Amino acid sequence: MNVLILGSGGREHALAWKLSQSPLMSQLFIAPGNGGTGALGTNINIQVGDFDSIKTFVLENQIEMVVVGPEDPLVNGIHDFFLENDSIKHVHVIGPQKEGAQLEGSKEYSKNFMNRHDIPTAAYQGFTAENIEEGYSFLDSLSAPYVLKADGLAAGKGVLILDNLEEAKVELRNMLESRKFGDASDKVVIEEFLNGIELSVFVLTDGKGYKILPSAKDYKRIGEGDTGLNTGGMGAVSPVPFLDAELSEKIEERIVIPSVEGLAEEGIPFKGFLFIGLMIVDNEPFVIEYNVRLGDPETEVVLPRIKSDLLETFKQVGEGTLDNEPLEIIEESATTIMLVAGGYPGSYQKGKEITGADNGGESIVFHAGTKADNGSLVTNGGRIIAITSLGKNHSEALEKSYKVASTINFEAKYFRKDIGFDL
C-alpha cells in the first residue's frame, strides 16, 4: 500500500516507524514530516490543513491510506473532504469525520455525550460571556481546586486548575471576555475537580469493532515532582503498574464499550483512535477528556509495545472489518523521555544544532521538533526529541533512556530526570 501520514511531531515519527515495518507497505510519505521521518519514508512539503494540495498529492501518488496524526485537520473535516470528492473517496482515512471529532473539538459536546451514555465523568456546566454570572455562582457551589476548560481546541493549553476561588473567577472572565485562548474560550466548561491518578487508554475502532492498545501514563508538568506549567508531555511509561485486571474490566465495560456503542447508536461514523484520558479515584475510572487521535508522547511509548502489524489493523479499520480480538503486545515495559528546548513551554529559540541524535543504540530516538538544515539537524519546536527504551521493568527501561538522553545535545537542552517517580 502507498500510505500518507499527516503531521510533523514525535507521534508521526512513531507511526512512520511502526507502519514502515509492515510487509504491506509499498511507499510511505509524511507531510510535512520532520528531521527524523525522512529516514523512514519521503517527507512532503504540504501542511496538514491544505486539503486541496493533499488531494492532488494523493491522486498523483496513488495513495491508498491517509493516517491523520494531529487533531486540527480532523476537527476541520478532512475525512469528510475525502468522502465528498469522488476521485478520492475510496482512500481509507484513519481518523473520524467532523462530527465524531467534536468529541475533542468541544469539551461541552463530549461531556454531553458522556452524560447521554452514562459514562462516568466529573460534574460540569458550560458558560459563555452572556451568562458569566451563572458561572461565578457555579464556582461558588464547588470546592477547591477549580477546573476551567476552554471549550475548543487550545493546543493543549486551555485547561486551568486553580486553588483560589477569586482567582478562578478572574480567570473565567479572562477566558470569556478577554478571550485568553481566542475562539477556543468563547465557551468555558467548569468542572468538579477529581483527585486521583491519571491514566491514558487508547481505543482503535471502525465504529463497530474495537481494539484496546497498551495503557500509558504521561507526565505533563515541566518541573520534577509534577510541578510548574503544563506542557504537551515530558515523558511517558507503559504499561501502567496499577492497571490490574479488575480496573481494566471496569474501564472496558463502563467506558470503552458505552463510548463505541454510543457513537453507533447516534449514527456518528468513527474510524480511528479514541484517546480516553482517565482519572482513577479509589479504583473507580472517570473520563477527564476524549481525544480523537493518538496522544504525544504516549504514542512513542505505546507503539513499540505492539507486536501486531499495525498497517494490517488500519486496513481493517478502513474496510470496517475490525474485530474485538486483542492486539498482540510485547511483555516488556517501555519508557519515553522528552528532550525540550530551554524556556519551553514559554518562549524558546529554534534553529539550534542537535548532535548525537544517531546515538540511540538499543533505544529508539523519535524526532518531534527537528528539521534538516543544510546537512545539519536543528531544533524546530519546543519538544525536540523523544527517547524510548524497552526493558524487563520500568527501571531498566528508564536507565536506558536516560543514558541516551545524556548523549544527545543542543543548546539549553532540558529534560525531567524523574519520569516514573510516582510508580
C-alpha positions as CSV (number, residue, x, y, z in Angstrom):
1,M,0.0,0.0,0.0
2,N,1.0,3.6,-0.6
3,V,0.4,5.5,2.7
4,L,0.5,9.2,3.6
5,I,0.9,10.2,7.2
6,L,-0.2,13.8,8.1
7,G,1.8,15.6,10.8
8,S,5.3,16.6,11.9
9,G,5.8,15.5,15.5
10,G,7.0,12.6,17.6
11,R,3.7,10.9,17.2
12,E,4.0,10.9,13.4
13,H,7.6,9.7,13.6
14,A,6.5,6.8,15.8
15,L,3.6,6.0,13.4
16,A,6.1,6.1,10.4
17,W,8.5,3.8,12.4
18,K,5.8,1.2,13.1
19,L,3.9,1.3,9.8
20,S,7.1,1.1,7.8
21,Q,7.8,-2.4,9.3
22,S,4.7,-3.9,7.6
23,P,5.1,-6.2,4.6
24,L,2.0,-4.4,3.2
25,M,3.9,-1.1,2.9
26,S,4.9,-0.1,-0.6
27,Q,5.7,3.6,-0.3
28,L,5.4,5.8,2.8
29,F,5.1,9.6,2.7
30,I,4.9,12.1,5.6
31,A,3.5,15.6,5.2
32,P,5.3,17.7,6.3
33,G,7.3,15.3,8.4
34,N,10.4,16.3,10.4
35,G,14.2,15.7,10.6
36,G,13.7,12.0,11.5
37,T,10.8,10.8,9.4
38,G,12.7,11.2,6.2
39,A,14.8,8.1,7.1
40,L,11.6,6.0,7.0
41,G,9.8,7.5,4.0
42,T,9.6,10.6,1.9
43,N,8.9,14.0,3.6
44,I,6.4,16.1,1.5
45,N,6.2,19.9,2.0
46,I,2.5,20.1,2.4
47,Q,0.8,21.4,5.6
48,V,-1.9,19.3,7.3
49,G,-4.6,22.0,6.7
50,D,-4.0,22.3,2.9
51,F,-6.7,19.8,1.9
52,D,-6.6,20.7,-1.9
53,S,-2.8,20.0,-2.0
54,I,-3.3,16.8,-0.1
55,K,-5.9,15.7,-2.6
56,T,-3.6,16.5,-5.5
57,F,-0.7,14.5,-3.9
58,V,-3.0,11.6,-3.1
59,L,-4.1,11.3,-6.7
60,E,-0.6,11.8,-8.2
61,N,0.9,9.2,-6.0
62,Q,-1.9,6.6,-5.9
63,I,-2.2,6.9,-2.1
64,E,-4.5,4.2,-0.6
65,M,-4.5,5.3,3.0
66,V,-4.1,8.6,4.9
67,V,-3.3,8.4,8.6
68,V,-4.1,11.7,10.3
69,G,-1.8,12.5,13.2
70,P,-3.0,15.8,14.7
71,E,-6.5,16.9,15.7
72,D,-6.9,20.1,13.7
73,P,-7.5,18.6,10.3
74,L,-9.9,16.1,11.8
75,V,-11.9,18.8,13.6
76,N,-11.8,20.8,10.3
77,G,-13.3,17.8,8.4
78,I,-10.5,16.2,6.3
79,H,-12.2,12.8,6.4
80,D,-15.5,14.4,5.2
81,F,-13.5,16.2,2.5
82,F,-12.3,12.8,1.2
83,L,-15.7,11.3,1.2
84,E,-17.2,14.3,-0.6
85,N,-14.7,14.0,-3.5
86,D,-15.5,11.2,-5.9
87,S,-11.9,10.9,-7.0
88,I,-10.5,10.2,-3.5
89,K,-13.5,8.8,-1.5
90,H,-12.1,5.3,-1.9
91,V,-9.0,6.2,0.1
92,H,-9.0,4.9,3.7
93,V,-8.7,7.8,6.1
94,I,-7.7,6.8,9.7
95,G,-9.3,9.5,11.8
96,P,-13.0,10.3,12.4
97,Q,-15.3,12.5,10.4
98,K,-16.0,16.1,11.6
99,E,-19.0,15.1,13.8
100,G,-17.0,12.4,15.7
101,A,-14.1,14.8,16.0
102,Q,-16.3,17.1,18.1
103,L,-15.5,14.7,21.0
104,E,-12.2,16.6,21.1
105,G,-13.2,19.8,19.4
106,S,-15.7,20.8,22.0
107,K,-15.4,20.0,25.7
108,E,-19.2,20.6,26.2
109,Y,-20.1,18.3,23.3
110,S,-18.0,15.5,24.8
111,K,-19.4,16.0,28.3
112,N,-23.0,15.9,27.0
113,F,-22.1,12.7,25.0
114,M,-20.8,11.1,28.2
115,N,-23.9,12.0,30.1
116,R,-26.2,10.6,27.4
117,H,-24.5,7.3,27.6
118,D,-23.9,7.1,31.4
119,I,-20.2,7.3,31.1
120,P,-18.7,8.3,34.4
121,T,-17.2,11.8,34.4
122,A,-16.8,14.9,36.7
123,A,-19.8,17.1,37.3
124,Y,-19.7,20.2,35.0
125,Q,-21.5,23.1,33.4
126,G,-20.7,25.2,30.3
127,F,-20.8,29.0,30.2
128,T,-20.4,31.9,27.8
129,A,-19.8,35.6,28.3
130,E,-23.6,36.1,28.3
131,N,-24.1,34.0,31.4
132,I,-20.8,34.6,33.2
133,E,-22.7,35.5,36.5
134,E,-24.1,31.9,36.5
135,G,-20.5,30.7,36.0
136,Y,-19.5,32.6,39.2
137,S,-22.4,31.0,41.1
138,F,-21.4,27.5,39.9
139,L,-17.8,28.2,41.1
140,D,-19.3,29.2,44.5
141,S,-21.0,25.8,44.7
142,L,-17.8,23.9,44.2
143,S,-14.8,23.1,46.5
144,A,-11.2,24.0,45.6
145,P,-9.4,23.4,43.4
146,Y,-11.4,24.8,40.4
147,V,-11.1,23.4,36.9
148,L,-11.7,25.7,33.9
149,K,-11.5,24.3,30.4
150,A,-11.7,26.3,27.1
151,D,-14.4,24.5,25.1
152,G,-12.5,24.5,21.8
153,L,-9.0,23.4,20.7
154,A,-6.3,25.5,22.5
155,A,-3.1,23.5,21.6
156,G,-3.1,21.7,25.0
157,K,-3.0,25.0,26.9
158,G,-6.7,25.6,27.5
159,V,-7.1,24.0,31.0
160,L,-6.6,25.9,34.2
161,I,-6.6,24.3,37.7
162,L,-6.8,27.0,40.4
163,D,-6.8,26.8,44.2
164,N,-8.3,30.2,44.9
165,L,-12.0,31.0,44.2
166,E,-11.5,34.6,43.4
167,E,-8.6,33.8,41.1
168,A,-10.8,31.3,39.4
169,K,-13.5,33.9,38.8
170,V,-10.9,36.4,37.4
171,E,-9.6,33.7,35.0
172,L,-13.1,32.8,33.9
173,R,-13.6,36.4,33.0
174,N,-10.2,36.5,31.2
175,M,-11.2,33.4,29.2
176,L,-14.7,34.5,28.3
177,E,-14.5,38.3,28.0
178,S,-10.8,38.9,27.3
179,R,-10.5,35.8,25.0
180,K,-7.5,34.5,26.8
181,F,-7.5,31.4,24.5
182,G,-9.1,33.1,21.5
183,D,-12.1,31.4,19.9
184,A,-11.4,28.3,21.9
185,S,-12.7,30.1,25.1
186,D,-15.8,31.6,23.6
187,K,-17.4,28.9,25.9
188,V,-15.8,27.6,29.1
189,V,-16.6,24.3,30.9
190,I,-16.2,24.4,34.6
191,E,-15.7,21.0,36.2
192,E,-15.6,19.4,39.6
193,F,-12.0,18.5,40.5
194,L,-11.3,14.8,40.7
195,N,-8.4,13.8,42.9
196,G,-6.8,10.6,41.8
197,I,-4.2,9.1,39.4
198,E,-4.2,9.8,35.7
199,L,-4.2,7.1,33.1
200,S,-4.5,7.1,29.3
201,V,-6.3,4.4,27.3
202,F,-6.3,4.3,23.5
203,V,-9.0,2.6,21.6
204,L,-8.9,1.9,17.8
205,T,-12.3,1.5,16.3
206,D,-14.1,1.2,12.9
207,G,-17.4,2.2,14.6
208,K,-18.4,-1.3,15.4
209,G,-15.4,-3.4,16.5
210,Y,-12.6,-2.0,18.6
211,K,-9.1,-2.9,19.9
212,I,-7.6,-1.5,23.1
213,L,-4.0,-0.6,22.9
214,P,-1.4,-0.8,25.7
215,S,-2.1,1.5,28.6
216,A,0.2,4.5,29.2
217,K,0.7,7.3,31.7
218,D,2.3,10.6,30.7
219,Y,3.8,13.4,32.7
220,K,2.5,16.8,31.7
221,R,4.2,19.3,34.1
222,I,7.5,20.9,33.1
223,G,9.1,20.5,36.6
224,E,10.2,17.5,38.5
225,G,7.7,16.1,41.0
226,D,4.9,17.2,38.6
227,T,5.3,20.9,39.3
228,G,5.2,24.0,37.2
229,L,3.4,24.7,33.9
230,N,1.6,22.1,31.8
231,T,3.3,21.0,28.6
232,G,2.4,18.8,25.7
233,G,4.1,16.0,27.7
234,M,7.6,15.4,29.2
235,G,7.6,11.7,29.2
236,A,5.5,8.5,29.4
237,V,5.5,4.9,30.7
238,S,3.7,1.8,29.6
239,P,2.2,-0.4,31.0
240,V,0.7,1.4,33.9
241,P,1.5,-0.7,37.0
242,F,-1.7,0.0,38.9
243,L,-3.9,-1.1,36.0
244,D,-4.9,-4.6,37.2
245,A,-7.5,-7.0,35.7
246,E,-10.3,-5.6,37.8
247,L,-9.7,-2.0,36.8
248,S,-9.2,-2.9,33.2
249,E,-12.6,-4.7,33.2
250,K,-14.3,-1.6,34.7
251,I,-12.7,0.7,32.1
252,E,-13.8,-1.6,29.2
253,E,-17.3,-2.2,30.5
254,R,-18.2,1.2,31.8
255,I,-16.3,3.5,29.4
256,V,-14.9,1.8,26.2
257,I,-18.0,-0.2,25.2
258,P,-20.5,2.6,26.0
259,S,-18.4,5.0,24.0
260,V,-18.1,2.9,20.9
261,E,-21.8,1.8,21.1
262,G,-22.9,5.4,21.9
263,L,-21.3,6.6,18.6
264,A,-23.0,3.8,16.7
265,E,-26.4,4.5,18.4
266,E,-26.2,8.2,17.5
267,G,-25.2,7.4,13.9
268,I,-21.8,9.1,14.3
269,P,-19.3,7.3,11.9
270,F,-15.9,6.8,13.6
271,K,-12.9,5.2,12.0
272,G,-9.8,6.0,14.0
273,F,-8.5,6.4,17.5
274,L,-10.4,7.4,20.6
275,F,-7.9,8.5,23.3
276,I,-9.6,8.4,26.7
277,G,-8.0,10.4,29.4
278,L,-9.0,8.9,32.8
279,M,-8.7,9.8,36.4
280,I,-8.8,6.8,38.7
281,V,-10.4,7.7,42.1
282,D,-10.5,5.0,44.7
283,N,-10.0,2.4,41.9
284,E,-13.0,3.8,40.0
285,P,-12.5,5.2,36.5
286,F,-13.8,8.7,35.4
287,V,-13.3,10.2,32.0
288,I,-11.4,13.5,32.0
289,E,-11.5,14.0,28.3
290,Y,-11.7,12.4,24.9
291,N,-9.2,13.0,22.1
292,V,-9.8,11.7,18.6
293,R,-6.2,10.8,17.7
294,L,-3.2,9.3,19.4
295,G,-1.6,11.3,22.2
296,D,2.0,12.5,22.2
297,P,4.3,11.3,23.8
298,E,2.1,8.3,24.7
299,T,2.3,7.2,21.1
300,E,6.1,6.9,21.3
301,V,5.8,4.6,24.4
302,V,2.7,2.5,23.2
303,L,3.6,1.7,19.6
304,P,6.9,-0.1,20.4
305,R,4.9,-2.5,22.6
306,I,2.6,-3.6,19.8
307,K,3.8,-6.7,18.1
308,S,0.8,-6.9,15.6
309,D,1.0,-5.5,12.1
310,L,-0.5,-2.0,12.6
311,L,-0.9,-1.3,8.9
312,E,-3.0,-4.5,8.5
313,T,-5.0,-3.4,11.5
314,F,-5.5,0.1,10.0
315,K,-6.6,-1.6,6.7
316,Q,-9.3,-3.5,8.7
317,V,-10.5,-0.2,10.2
318,G,-10.8,1.3,6.7
319,E,-12.7,-1.7,5.4
320,G,-15.0,-1.9,8.5
321,T,-13.8,-5.4,9.4
322,L,-12.1,-4.7,12.8
323,D,-13.0,-7.2,15.5
324,N,-12.6,-7.1,19.2
325,E,-9.7,-9.6,19.4
326,P,-6.8,-8.2,21.5
327,L,-3.7,-6.9,19.7
328,E,-0.5,-8.9,20.3
329,I,1.5,-7.0,22.8
330,I,5.2,-7.3,23.8
331,E,5.5,-8.1,27.6
332,E,8.4,-5.6,28.2
333,S,7.9,-2.2,29.7
334,A,8.6,0.9,27.7
335,T,9.6,4.4,28.8
336,T,9.9,7.7,26.9
337,I,12.0,10.7,28.0
338,M,11.3,14.0,26.2
339,L,14.2,16.5,25.5
340,V,12.8,20.0,25.2
341,A,14.1,23.5,24.3
342,G,15.1,25.8,27.2
343,G,12.2,28.1,28.1
344,Y,9.5,25.6,26.9
345,P,6.5,25.7,27.4
346,G,7.1,29.5,27.4
347,S,9.2,31.3,24.8
348,Y,12.1,29.4,23.3
349,Q,14.5,29.6,20.4
350,K,14.7,27.4,17.3
351,G,17.5,26.6,14.9
352,K,19.9,25.2,17.5
353,E,22.1,22.4,16.1
354,I,21.5,18.9,17.5
355,T,24.3,16.4,17.9
356,G,24.2,12.8,18.9
357,A,20.7,12.0,17.6
358,D,22.1,8.8,16.0
359,N,23.3,7.6,19.4
360,G,20.2,5.6,20.2
361,G,21.7,2.1,20.4
362,E,19.0,-0.2,21.7
363,S,16.7,2.7,22.3
364,I,14.5,4.4,19.7
365,V,15.1,8.1,19.0
366,F,11.9,9.7,17.8
367,H,12.1,13.2,16.4
368,A,9.5,15.7,17.3
369,G,10.6,19.4,16.8
370,T,13.5,18.9,14.5
371,K,14.3,19.7,10.9
372,A,17.2,19.1,8.4
373,D,19.0,22.3,7.6
374,N,21.9,22.3,5.1
375,G,23.1,18.9,6.2
376,S,22.7,19.6,9.9
377,L,19.8,18.6,12.3
378,V,18.4,21.6,14.1
379,T,15.7,22.3,16.7
380,N,12.3,23.4,15.2
381,G,9.9,23.4,18.2
382,G,9.5,23.2,21.9
383,R,9.6,19.4,22.4
384,I,12.6,18.2,20.3
385,I,13.3,14.5,20.7
386,A,11.6,11.6,22.5
387,I,13.8,8.7,23.6
388,T,12.0,5.3,24.0
389,S,13.5,2.2,25.6
390,L,12.3,-1.3,26.4
391,G,13.2,-3.2,29.5
392,K,12.1,-6.0,31.7
393,N,10.7,-3.3,34.0
394,H,10.3,0.5,34.1
395,S,13.5,1.0,36.0
396,E,15.6,-0.9,33.4
397,A,13.9,1.0,30.5
398,L,14.3,4.4,32.2
399,E,18.0,3.7,32.8
400,K,18.5,3.1,29.1
401,S,16.5,6.2,28.1
402,Y,18.4,8.5,30.4
403,K,21.8,7.1,29.2
404,V,20.9,8.1,25.7
405,A,19.5,11.4,26.8
406,S,22.9,12.3,28.1
407,T,24.5,11.8,24.7
408,I,22.1,13.9,22.6
409,N,22.9,17.6,22.9
410,F,21.6,21.1,21.8
411,E,21.9,24.5,23.4
412,A,19.7,24.9,26.5
413,K,18.6,21.2,26.4
414,Y,16.2,20.3,29.3
415,F,14.5,17.1,30.4
416,R,12.9,15.8,33.5
417,K,15.0,13.3,35.5
418,D,12.1,11.9,37.5
419,I,9.8,10.3,34.9
420,G,8.1,7.3,36.6
421,F,8.9,8.8,40.1
422,D,5.3,8.0,41.3
423,L,5.2,4.4,40.2
